[in-house]
Amino acid sequence: MIGRILVGLDGSKSSKVAGEYGIYLSKNLKRPVIGVHIIDVRLLEGPFLADISGGLGFSTYADLLPKIKEVLEAKAEAILDEFAVACREKGGDCSIAEAYGVVVNELVNMADPEDLIIVGRKGQHPEFLPLLLGSTAEGVARKSKCPVMITPENFKEIKNILYAFDGREKSVHAATYVNYLAKHLGTSVKVISVFEDVVKDSERKSEFENRLKNLLEVDFEFVDRYGQPEEMIEEYINQNKDSLDLVVMGAFGESTIKELILGSTTNYIASKSPIPVLLVK
């Protein structure tokens, strides 16, 4: 079901938590985990280095380039070594990888469709990011051809899964991962579906419950809510955050135009959830 687990590491607290989830899943799912650090080539390009070199009194940015590369490579080594040590101590099947490139593109290109990518919600400098979810996390979630798990600021073992089901293709596909994780981690499962109207959607609710009985191979509790999907799901997660450990949902189900204008349930939940969110393609 899951081939490899790739974890994006940048040295931030958020990425360290992503690393913890990667090691935890590696150990419990018996899958290899790879700690990945990408040195962003944009930090080595002309405009950025020209500004730095001018400020530090270097005659040209070329004089500064070897020093910047040396610092970035030393940082990468430290980050990856820390992950490898933690992984060995906790019993994960780990390896590490370092590359140069645009972070989102490199991480996405490293993964195969059957892999899982784990990234922290916020990167090293969240105060400078223009997006709620963080540029790297959202970029990976949108571009990846495999599922992406976005992790919050703290780690806890996955014992209880909330599966957000809306009947669409990606939501249906997500059931496969719910089954897989529930069986291998021994988790309980709750399913939440959000409808517009109690009376008008009564048949649709019954249809969902029947479909879920066929899709899910484990026992589950069905939860229905009425209103805006993102608001109702967020409210339910916050009300039950102490008894939930993972949200599983389809990734970016709305049309591109609607997402640009109104945003998406995916982006909203991933940016606000106090627990990890697994986005299934």
C-alpha positions as CSV (number, residue, x, y, z in Angstrom):
1,M,0.0,0.0,0.0
2,I,2.7,2.5,1.0
3,G,6.1,2.0,-0.6
4,R,8.5,4.4,1.0
5,I,8.0,7.2,3.5
6,L,9.8,10.5,2.5
7,V,10.1,13.1,5.2
8,G,11.1,16.7,4.3
9,L,13.6,18.1,6.8
10,D,14.7,21.7,7.1
11,G,15.8,21.9,10.7
12,S,12.6,23.6,11.9
13,K,10.6,22.4,14.9
14,S,7.8,21.5,12.5
15,S,10.0,19.3,10.3
16,K,11.4,17.6,13.4
17,V,7.8,16.6,14.3
18,A,7.4,15.4,10.7
19,G,10.5,13.3,11.2
20,E,9.0,11.7,14.4
21,Y,5.9,10.7,12.4
22,G,8.0,9.3,9.7
23,I,10.0,7.2,12.1
24,Y,6.8,6.1,13.9
25,L,5.1,5.0,10.7
26,S,8.3,3.3,9.5
27,K,8.5,1.2,12.6
28,N,4.8,0.3,12.7
29,L,4.1,-0.2,9.0
30,K,7.4,-1.9,8.4
31,R,8.3,0.5,5.6
32,P,11.5,2.3,4.9
33,V,11.7,6.0,5.7
34,I,14.0,8.5,4.0
35,G,14.9,11.8,5.6
36,V,15.3,14.3,2.8
37,H,17.0,17.8,3.0
38,I,16.9,20.0,-0.1
39,I,19.3,22.9,-0.4
40,D,17.3,25.6,-2.1
41,V,19.3,26.7,-5.2
42,R,17.6,30.0,-5.0
43,L,19.8,30.8,-2.0
44,L,22.8,30.4,-4.3
45,E,21.5,32.6,-7.2
46,G,22.7,36.0,-8.2
47,P,20.1,38.4,-6.8
48,F,20.1,36.9,-3.3
49,L,23.9,36.6,-3.0
50,A,24.4,40.1,-4.6
51,D,22.4,41.6,-1.7
52,I,24.2,39.6,0.9
53,S,27.7,40.2,-0.5
54,G,27.0,44.0,-0.8
55,G,25.9,44.1,2.8
56,L,29.0,42.2,4.0
57,G,31.4,44.1,1.9
58,F,32.3,41.4,-0.7
59,S,33.3,42.7,-4.1
60,T,31.1,40.2,-6.0
61,Y,28.7,37.5,-5.0
62,A,31.1,35.0,-6.5
63,D,33.4,35.6,-3.6
64,L,30.6,34.6,-1.2
65,L,29.3,31.6,-3.0
66,P,31.7,29.0,-1.7
67,K,31.2,30.1,1.9
68,I,27.4,30.0,1.6
69,K,27.5,26.6,0.0
70,E,29.8,25.4,2.8
71,V,27.4,26.6,5.5
72,L,24.3,25.1,3.8
73,E,26.0,21.8,3.3
74,A,27.2,21.7,6.9
75,K,23.6,22.5,8.0
76,A,22.2,19.7,5.8
77,E,24.6,17.2,7.2
78,A,23.7,18.1,10.8
79,I,20.0,17.9,10.1
80,L,20.2,14.5,8.4
81,D,22.6,13.1,11.0
82,E,20.2,14.0,13.8
83,F,17.3,12.3,11.9
84,A,19.4,9.2,11.3
85,V,20.4,8.8,14.9
86,A,16.8,9.3,16.1
87,C,15.6,6.8,13.6
88,R,18.1,4.1,14.6
89,E,17.3,4.6,18.3
90,K,13.6,4.2,17.7
91,G,13.8,1.2,15.4
92,G,12.9,2.7,12.1
93,D,14.3,1.5,8.8
94,C,15.9,4.7,7.7
95,S,18.2,6.3,5.1
96,I,18.9,9.9,4.2
97,A,19.2,12.0,1.1
98,E,20.4,15.4,0.2
99,A,19.9,17.4,-3.0
100,Y,20.1,20.8,-4.6
101,G,17.1,22.3,-6.3
102,V,13.7,24.0,-5.7
103,V,12.5,22.4,-2.5
104,V,8.9,21.6,-3.6
105,N,9.9,20.3,-7.0
106,E,12.8,18.1,-5.8
107,L,10.8,16.5,-3.0
108,V,7.8,15.8,-5.3
109,N,10.1,14.4,-8.0
110,M,11.8,12.0,-5.5
111,A,8.5,10.3,-4.7
112,D,6.7,7.5,-6.6
113,P,2.9,7.3,-6.7
114,E,2.9,4.5,-4.0
115,D,5.0,6.5,-1.6
116,L,4.0,8.8,1.2
117,I,5.5,12.3,1.8
118,I,5.4,13.8,5.2
119,V,6.1,17.6,5.7
120,G,5.6,20.0,8.6
121,R,2.9,22.5,8.3
122,K,5.3,25.4,8.8
123,G,8.8,25.7,7.6
124,Q,11.9,27.4,9.1
125,H,10.6,31.0,8.8
126,P,6.8,30.8,9.0
127,E,6.5,34.5,9.8
128,F,7.7,35.3,6.2
129,L,5.3,33.0,4.5
130,P,2.3,34.5,2.6
131,L,0.1,31.4,2.8
132,L,-1.8,30.0,5.7
133,L,-0.4,26.5,5.1
134,G,3.2,27.5,4.3
135,S,4.6,27.6,0.8
136,T,6.5,24.3,0.9
137,A,3.7,22.3,2.5
138,E,1.0,23.6,0.2
139,G,3.2,23.3,-2.9
140,V,4.0,19.6,-2.1
141,A,0.4,18.8,-1.3
142,R,-0.8,20.3,-4.6
143,K,2.0,18.9,-6.9
144,S,2.6,15.5,-5.4
145,K,1.5,12.4,-7.2
146,C,1.4,10.4,-3.9
147,P,-0.4,11.0,-0.6
148,V,1.0,13.8,1.6
149,M,0.8,14.0,5.4
150,I,1.0,17.5,6.9
151,T,2.0,17.5,10.5
152,P,1.3,20.0,13.3
153,E,3.7,21.2,16.0
154,N,3.5,18.2,18.3
155,F,3.7,14.5,17.9
156,K,1.4,11.8,19.3
157,E,0.8,8.2,18.4
158,I,-2.0,7.5,15.9
159,K,-4.8,5.6,17.7
160,N,-7.9,7.3,16.4
161,I,-8.6,8.3,12.8
162,L,-11.2,10.8,11.5
163,Y,-12.1,10.1,7.8
164,A,-13.7,13.0,6.0
165,F,-16.0,11.6,3.3
166,D,-17.8,13.6,0.7
167,G,-18.6,10.9,-1.9
168,R,-16.2,12.2,-4.5
169,E,-13.5,10.2,-6.2
170,K,-10.5,11.2,-4.1
171,S,-12.6,10.8,-0.9
172,V,-13.5,7.3,-2.0
173,H,-9.9,6.5,-2.7
174,A,-8.9,7.7,0.7
175,A,-10.9,4.7,2.2
176,T,-8.0,2.5,1.0
177,Y,-5.6,4.3,3.3
178,V,-8.0,4.3,6.2
179,N,-8.3,0.5,5.9
180,Y,-4.5,0.1,5.6
181,L,-3.7,2.3,8.6
182,A,-6.5,1.0,10.8
183,K,-5.4,-2.6,10.3
184,H,-1.6,-1.9,10.8
185,L,-1.9,0.6,13.6
186,G,-5.0,-0.9,15.3
187,T,-6.8,2.4,15.2
188,S,-10.5,3.2,15.7
189,V,-12.2,5.0,12.9
190,K,-14.8,7.8,12.8
191,V,-16.3,9.1,9.5
192,I,-17.6,12.6,9.2
193,S,-19.8,13.8,6.3
194,V,-21.2,17.3,6.0
195,F,-24.6,17.9,4.4
196,E,-26.6,21.1,3.6
197,D,-30.0,20.2,5.0
198,V,-31.3,17.5,7.4
199,V,-34.5,16.9,5.4
200,K,-33.3,17.4,1.8
201,D,-30.1,15.3,2.3
202,S,-31.7,12.4,4.2
203,E,-31.4,10.1,1.2
204,R,-27.9,11.2,0.5
205,K,-26.9,10.5,4.1
206,S,-28.3,7.0,3.8
207,E,-26.5,6.5,0.5
208,F,-23.2,7.6,2.2
209,E,-23.6,5.2,5.1
210,N,-24.3,2.3,2.7
211,R,-21.3,3.1,0.5
212,L,-19.0,3.4,3.6
213,K,-20.1,-0.1,4.7
214,N,-18.7,-1.4,1.4
215,L,-15.6,0.8,1.3
216,L,-14.4,0.3,4.9
217,E,-13.1,-3.0,6.0
218,V,-13.1,-2.0,9.7
219,D,-15.7,-1.0,12.2
220,F,-16.5,2.7,12.2
221,E,-18.7,5.4,13.7
222,F,-20.6,7.7,11.4
223,V,-20.9,11.4,12.3
224,D,-23.2,13.7,10.3
225,R,-23.0,17.5,10.4
226,Y,-24.9,20.2,8.5
227,G,-23.4,23.5,7.2
228,Q,-20.2,24.5,5.5
229,P,-17.9,21.5,5.2
230,E,-14.7,23.3,6.3
231,E,-16.3,24.9,9.3
232,M,-18.1,21.8,10.5
233,I,-15.0,19.6,10.1
234,E,-12.8,22.1,11.8
235,E,-15.3,22.5,14.7
236,Y,-15.6,18.7,15.1
237,I,-11.8,18.3,15.1
238,N,-11.3,21.0,17.7
239,Q,-14.1,19.6,19.9
240,N,-12.5,16.2,19.8
241,K,-8.8,16.9,19.4
242,D,-7.8,15.0,22.5
243,S,-9.4,11.8,21.1
244,L,-8.4,12.2,17.5
245,D,-4.9,11.6,16.1
246,L,-5.2,11.8,12.3
247,V,-7.5,13.3,9.7
248,V,-7.7,11.4,6.3
249,M,-9.3,13.2,3.4
250,G,-9.2,13.6,-0.4
251,A,-6.9,16.3,-1.6
252,F,-8.2,19.5,-3.3
253,G,-11.5,18.2,-4.5
254,E,-13.0,21.5,-5.8
255,S,-12.3,22.9,-9.2
256,T,-9.2,25.0,-9.6
257,I,-11.3,28.2,-10.3
258,K,-13.4,27.7,-7.1
259,E,-10.2,27.1,-5.1
260,L,-8.7,30.3,-6.3
261,I,-11.7,32.4,-5.5
262,L,-13.0,30.7,-2.3
263,G,-10.2,28.5,-1.2
264,S,-10.7,24.7,-0.6
265,T,-11.8,22.5,2.3
266,T,-8.5,20.7,1.9
267,N,-6.3,23.8,2.4
268,Y,-8.5,25.1,5.2
269,I,-8.4,21.9,7.3
270,A,-4.7,21.3,6.6
271,S,-3.8,24.8,7.7
272,K,-5.9,24.8,10.9
273,S,-6.1,21.2,12.2
274,P,-4.3,20.6,15.5
275,I,-3.7,17.0,14.4
276,P,-2.0,15.6,11.3
277,V,-3.9,15.6,8.0
278,L,-3.3,12.9,5.4
279,L,-4.3,14.1,1.9
280,V,-5.0,11.4,-0.6
281,K,-4.8,12.0,-4.3
